[in-house]
């Protein structure tokens, strides 16, 4: 039986977050769940009375995040794990390059995560074997078409977590970066392109929890998919671009090209 932990999990209402919440609750951990939609969290909390805190907060609002963590502090007096899973994805459609799109994605994937880290660290310092976890993406291994905003945000998150690993080591706070491939979630359901080696949210959550129990610094999956990305990334630049560039259908008299 794993020791009971005090865990804050963001982005917990669907996809990987909800699958993680269900597995962690079933394993007896105390959970503080944050998401934009409360209904799935309230349903889970009803199944595990007294075990789950449902906390609403706009994670892009620094003060709202601080207030959310104050509630965790008042209830538990510390945190053992903070799993920062909330994120957003929007794709760039050139030639209409959009700085606002990049701003929106960075706001959620980087700045909101930074708000959570700032608020969580004082509680983690009072935790038992504390661990700070952030869910990134395998897109950081290889530049992909249309992923300018999403990839840049996850690359920033990778650097942030790797740098924090160095600075938090002396405090005894471990860090873990999660780098998943394609996972079947409501967010990926909107994708209009092939998603090779896609796995279910439950399987992804299981892989993450196994990695966390092992104390892994980075959890990446599926293994074959990651290997392919890293192999492509290691190719000479011209060959890499030729293999990964987006190929658009040629315009016909019946198509409008904007």
N, C-alpha and C positions, 0 to 999 in steps of 0.2 A: 504493500500500500504506500503510495507516494505521500509525503508530508503535505498537510493542508497548507495552501498558500493563499495570500491576499493578492489578488490580481486585478489590475485595471486593463480592460480591453476596449479599444475604440473601433469604430466601424463594425459594430457587433450585430447589426440587424439583418444581414444577408451574406451570402457567399462564404468566403473563408472565415470571416468574423463570426457569423452565426454558428458555423460548424465547430469552430474552436470553443465558443461559449457552451455549446451542448456537451462536448466532450469533457471540458473542464468542470462543468457543473456536475456531471455524472460521476466524476472522480472525487467529488467532495470539496473542491476548492471554493473559497469565497470570492465572488466576482463583483466588480463594479463595471457595468456595461454602459457604454456611451455610443449613441448613433443618432442619426437624424430622425429615424422612424422608431417610435416607442413601442408600437403594438407587438412586434415579435419578441422584444425584450420583456415586456410585461407577461406575455404568455409563458416564456421560459421561467420567469421569476415565480409565477404561480405554481409551477411544477416543483420548485425547490424553495419553499418558504423559509425566510430567515437567512438565506444563503446568498442572495443576489440583490445588489443595489442597482436600480435603474436611474441613470443620471443623464438628463438632457443638457446639452451644451453645444453651442456653435464653436467648433474647435479653431476657427479662424479668429475668434474673439478672445484675446489674451486674458481679459478680466473674467470672462465667462468660464474659461478653462480653470483659472485659479479658484473660482468659487466651487466648481465641480470637485476639484481635488481637496478643497477644504472639507467638503462633505465626507470624502473618503477618510481623511485624517480624523475627523470627529467620530467616525464609526469604528475605525480599525487602528488608528495611531501609527500607521506605516503601510508600506507596500513591499511585497517580495518580488513581484514581476509587474512590469508595465509593458503591455503588448500594443504597440501603436500601429494599427492596421488600417485606419481610415485613409482613403485615397480617392482620387478622381482621374479620369482619363478622357482626353479630347484629342482628336486627330487633326493635323494641319492639312488643309486642302489647297495646295499651291495651284495657280499663282497668287491666290489671295492669302498672303502671309499675314498673320494676325498677332500682334504683340499683346492684345487683350486676352487672347486665348492662352498664351504663355503665362500671363499674369494670373489668370484664374487657376490654372493647373498648379503653378508654383505656390499659390496661396494655400491650397489644400494639401499638396503633397510635401511641401517643405516648411512653409511658415507655420501652418497649423501643427505639424509634427514638432517643430521647435517650441511652440507654446506648450505642448504636452510635456516635452522633456523638461522645460524650465519648471513646470509645476510639479512634476513627478519626482525629480531628483531629491528634494528634501525628504520625501517619504521613503524613497528607496534607501537613503542613508540610514534609515531606522529599520530596514528590512532584514530578513534572514536569507543569506545567500542571494542578495538582490541581483536582478537581471533586467536590463533595458533592451527591449526588442522592437525592431522596426521592420515593417514589411516593405521591401523594395520591389525589384523586378529583374528578371533575366535580361531585359532590354538593355541593361547597362553593359552587357558583354559585347553587344554588336549594334551599331547604328542601323535602324530600320526605317523604311519609307513612312512618311506621315507622322512619325513619332517624335518630331522635334521637341514638342512641349513635354510630353509624357516622359520621354527618355532623358531629357535634360533635368527634369525634376527628380527622377529616380537616381540619376548619376550624382546629383547634389546630395541626395539622401545617403547614398553609399559613402561619399567622402565624409559627410557629417558623422556617420556612425563609426567609421574607421578611425577618424580623429578622436572621437569621444572614447573609443576603446583605449587609446593611449593615455588620455587624461584622467579617466576614471579608474584605471587599474590600481593605483595606489590607495584608492578608497574602498577597494573590494567590490566594486560594482561591475559586473560582467556585462558585455554587450553581445547582441546577436542580430545579424542582418539576415532577413529571409528574402531569397531571390527565386521566386516561382516562375515557371514557364506558364503556358496557357492553362487556366483553371476555369471550369464551367461555373460561371457566376452570372448574376443579372447584368453586370457591367460588360462581360465578354460576349453575352448573348447578342449584343447590338453590333458586334464586329461583322464587317462585310468581306472578310478575307479568310482563307484557310488557317486553321489553328492546329498544327501538327502536335501529336502526342498530348492532347488535352486530357486533363484528369478531373475528377469530381472534387467539389469543395471538401467533402468528408475525407477523401484520401489526402488532399493537400493538408488539411488540419492534422491528420494523423502523422504525416511526415514532419510537420512543424513540431508537434509535441514530442515526438521521438528525439528530434534534434535538440530541443530545449532540455530534455531530461539528460541528454548526453553532454550538455554544456557546449554545444557547437558554436563557434564564432560566426559561421555563415551556414545557413541551411539552404541548399539549392536543389531544385528538382523540376522535372524528371531528369535523371542523370544523362540519358542518351541525348535528350534535347539540349541540355546545357553543353554537352561535349561538342555537338554540332555547331552551336553558336560560337564557342571558343575556337574551334577549328577555323571557321569562316573568318573570325576576327584576326586570326594569325596570318591569313593570306596576304600577299602583296596588295597594296591599296587598290590598284587598278582592277585586279581580278576580283577582289572583294566587292567593289562597287558594281562591277558587271554582273555579279551573281545575286546581289541583293537589291539593286535599284528597282523602283516601281515601274512596271511596264504598263502604260496606258493604252487603251484601245484606240486605234486611229480614228479620227473624226470622219464621218460620212455626211453627205448632204442632208441627212435626216437628224443629225445630232447638232446640238448647240454646245459650243466649247466656250466656257467663261474664263 
